[in-house]
Amino acid sequence: MLEQLSEFFSWSWFLPETFKTYEWENPILLNLIWIIPLLMVIRKFIKFLKNPVLELSLPKRAKQNNPWTYLRLLPTGFFLLALGMIIIALARPQRSNERVEQYTEGIDIMLVMDISESMDLQDFTPNRLEAAKATAIDFINGRMGDRIGMVVFAGEAYSLAPLTNDYKLLTDLISEISFDMMEAKGTAIGSAIAAGTNRMKEAESVSKVMILLSDGESNAGNVDPMFAAQLASALGIKIYTIAVGKDGMVPYGTDFFGRPQMVESYLDETTLREIAKSTEAEFFRASDGNALQNIFDQIDIMEKTEVEENRYRETTDYYRVYLFWGILLFFFWMTMKSSFLNNFLLD
């Protein structure tokens, strides 16, 4: 109790910086502060009306101001300060601290990315693979509470990262993806789906999603893509498929004179469409980097993480400090008003 009372005796309660930090429960009552100067004017006016004016001839020495006479203002000063403190207390200064608790019901997402040689074609900037990596990293950084994993594939599939909430580790691994990670040539879509399914089969999340990016037909691996998709569907996994690239002639490198070389590109949309349809997901076609970004944005909207948010507002009142000072100053005023000191100063 004594420690709490000792805190009241601090100049910090009356600094402008302190008042700026307050929220006021009854801010309209702060307008009562204008009563203080109004009372001073009324008191001065009444005193002027009551005191008769009588001109006297006094010696020069009597006209000189005596500083002790200003002590007669002390009782009035204490009364006005007490009134100000009480008004501040009535306005009820407070500080609030809002605490937010979030509960997320995340989903499991497996990114399955083609890193075959055809992903080196340059109809994307700087090529298909780098554009896909950058978009995947942006997608990961935009998620919250989800577990995300990564599978890369060419002629065979390789699980790069299990389902994890460590987005920093995941984005670092994606940044290091390169064409020389796989020796086997070709595009083994079925093996890639099987590898992703194997990683997700024991997950207990409500929603399981696989995002498959590829730019070619399945021409490698020993697992049929449709069989792998049906197995994934049986385990409750939806596979969104994205065909990356353009059909026809696309740029790839330069010739001796620095001119772009054109090569033939072929996309097998049929298989990718059937994979998405069999798992009740959607197929997308990305012809450039902007389209790829928009596709990931659409998937982000369709597969939203549920976030439950609870807010707790903790409010601390500080009116007791100013009420204490108001009562204390009021007692000082009563004491001085009733003492001989006040009468002596007024004489």
N, C-alpha and C positions, 0 to 999 in steps of 0.2 A: 504493500500500500504506500509506504514512504517513498519507494523507488518510483512508483507511478506518479506520485504527487510532485516529486523533484523534477520530473520531465516537464512539468508545466512552466517551470521557471527558466525559460530559454527564450532568447531574443528571436530565434529562428521562426517561432510561431507568428511573428508580426512582420516578417520580410515579404516584399512583393512577390519574390520567387515562390514562396510557400503558398500564397493565395492563388497564384496561377495554376497550381497543381490540383486545386480543389474542384470537385463537382458539387453543385448546390441542390439540396433537396427542395428548398423553398426560395429560389432565386428572387422572386418578386419582393420578398421582405427586405432585400438589400436596399430597396428604394427608400426605406425608412431612415437610412443614413442622412438623408436630406433634412430630417427633423433637427439634427444637431446644429447646423448653421442657422436654421430658422429660429430655434430657441435662443441662440445667442443674439440674433437681431431683435427678437421680441423683448428679451431681457434688457437689452440696451435702450430700447424705445421706452419701455415702462419706467426705467430708471431716469430717463431724460424728462418724462412727464411729471414724475413725483418730486424731483429735486428742483426747488425754485432757484432762479438765476439771480445772484446778488453780486454786484461788482464791488470789489474791495481793493483798496490800495495797499499792497504789501511790499516789503523791501525785496530787493533783488535776490538776496540769499534765500528767502522763503520760496521763491519761484523755482528754484533749482529742483530737479527731480530727485527723489530719494529712492534708490533701487529696492529698498525693503518694502516699499508700498506695493510692489508687484506681487508680493506673496499673498495678497488678498485674493488673487485670481486662482490660487491653488484649489480651494474647495470646488469652485465651478469647473475647473479643469478635470478634477477627479470625477465629478458627476457626469460630465460629457463623455469622458473616456469609458466610464461604466456603462453608459447608455449605448455607446458604439459596440462594446464587447457583447452586450446582451442581444443587440440586433444581429450581429454576426452569428451568435449561437442559435438564434431563432431561424436564421436562413439555413442552418445545418450543413456546415462544410463536410464533405466526404471525399474519400478516395476509393476507387473501385479497381479491382483486379479480376479480369475475366480469364478463366481457365477453360480450355477446350480439350475434350477427350474425343479422339476419333477411333472408331472401330471399322476396319475394312474387311469385307468378305471378298478377297481377291480371287482371280481366276488363274488357271495355268495356261501359259502360252508357249508353244514350241515353234521357234523360227527355223525353217528348213530352207537353206540357201544353196542354189546351184553355183559351183565354182569351176565348171568345165571350161574348156578353152574358148567356147563360143561366147562366154560372158566377158571376153576381152574386146568384143566389137564396140565400136565407138559411136553408135547412134545415141548413146547417153554420154554425158560429160563427167569424167574423162573416159570412162567406159562403163559397161553395164554393171560390173561387179562393184566398182567404187561407188557408183550412184546408189546401188542397193544397200551397201554397207552404211552409207551416210544416212539414208532414210530409216534403216533399221535402228540405228543409234538414236535418232530423234524420236522414234516410236517408243523405244525403251525408256528414255528419259521423261516421256510424257505419261507413263503409267505410274500407278501408286498402289502398293499392297499386293501386286501380282507376282507370281513366281514365273520366271521366264527362262527358257532353255534354248540351246542352239545346236542344230545339226547341219553339217556341210556335206556336200556330195558332188561327185563327178562320176567316174566309172564305178565307184563304191561309195558307201556312206560312212561318215565318221561323226560320233557324238562329241561336239566341241565343248559343251557345257550342260550339266544337268539343270533341272528346274531350280532356280535360286532367286533370292531377293537382293543379292549383291549386284546391283546394277553397274557399279563401277568396274567390278571384275569382268562382267559380261561385255560391257562396251569396249574395254581394253582388249579382250579376246577377239571381238569382231574387227577392231581396227587392225589386228595383225593377220587377218585372213588374206591369203595369197593363192595364186594358181599352183605354186609348187608344193602345196600341202598334200596333193593327191597325185600319185603316179599313174593310176588306172585311168584310161581315157574313156570318154563316153558320158552318158547321162543316165544314172540309175535311180529313176524316180521311185520305183517300188521299194528299193532298199532303203532309200531316205525316209519314206513314210513309215516303214517298218521300224527303223531305228528310233524315230520320234515317238511312235506308239509304244515301243518298249520302255522309253523313259517316262511315259505318262500313264501307263496302265495301272499303277498302284496308287496314283494320286487320288485324294479324297475330296478334291474341290468340286463345287457344284458345276462349274463350267470348265471345259477343256477345249482349247483351240490350237490348231496348227495352221501356220501361214507358210505356204509353199511357194517359193520363187524359182522359176525355171524359164529358160529361153529355148528349149529344144525338146524333141521327142525322146521318149524313153527307149534307149538302145543298148543298155548295159544292165548288169545285175541279174540275180537269179530269183527275184520276187516280182510277180506281176503287179503293176500299179493298182489295178482295180481290186485285186484280192487284198492288197494291203489297205486300201481305202475302206473296203467293207469290214475288215477286221477293226480298223480304227473307229468306224461308225458303231460297231457292236459294243465298243468300250466307251461310247458317249463322247467321242472326239469329233469336232467339226473341223474340216480342212478347207480353209480359204486358199484358193489357188490364184497365182498372179503370173500371167504370161509376160515376160520382160523382153522388149525389143520389137522390131518391125520386120514384116515380111519383105522379101525382095533384096535389092542391092543396098548395102550399108557400108559406111567408111570403116577401114581397118588399116592403120599405119599410113605411111607415105612411100612414094616411089623415089627413084634416084634424084629427081628434080624437086623433091619436097611436096609434090602434089598428092592429095588424098587418094588412096587405093580403095576400090570398091569390091566387096565380096558378096556372095549370095547368102542370105539368111532365111531360114525356114522355121516357122513355129507350128508345133502340133497342139492346136487349141482344143481339139476334140477330147483328148485324154484328160487334159486339165479341167475341162468343163464337166466331164463325167465324174471325175474324182470329187469335185465340189458338190455336185448334185447328189451323189450317193451318200454324202455326210450331212446333207441339209444345210450346206453353206453356200457361198457364192464364188463365181469366177470373175476375174478382172483382167483387163488388158492394159498394160502400161507401155506406151510408145515413147515416152520421154521422162525426164526426171521429175517434172511437175506433176505429171499424171501419176507417177509412182507415189509421190508424197500425198496426193489427194486420196489414193486408194488406201494408204495406211491410216489417213484421217478418218475415212469412212469405216474401216474396221474398228478403229478406236471408239467411234460412236456406237457401233452395233454391239460391241463387247465391252460394255461399261462395267467398271468395278463398283459395287455397292458400298457406299460410305455412310455410316451412321455417326452422327456428330452430337455430342452432349456438351452443353455450355454451362459453366458454373460461374456465377458472379459473386465475388466476395467483396463486401462493402464495409469500410471502416469509418466510423463517425469521429469527428474531432470537435464537436460542439462543446464537449465538457471542458476543454481547455479554455475556451473563450467565456463560457458561463462562469467558470471559476474566477477568471480575472475580472469579469463584470461584477460578481458579488464582492470580491475583495476590494475593488476600487470603490464600490458603493459604500462599504463599511468605512473606508478611509474618508469618504465625503461626509458621512454621518458623524464620524468622530470629530473632524475638523469643524464642521458646521455647528456642532453642539459645544465646542470648547471655547475657552476664553480667547484663544489665539485668533479665531475668526472675528470675534467682536473687537478685539484689539486692533486688528488690521483695518477694520472698517471705520474705526473712529478717526 
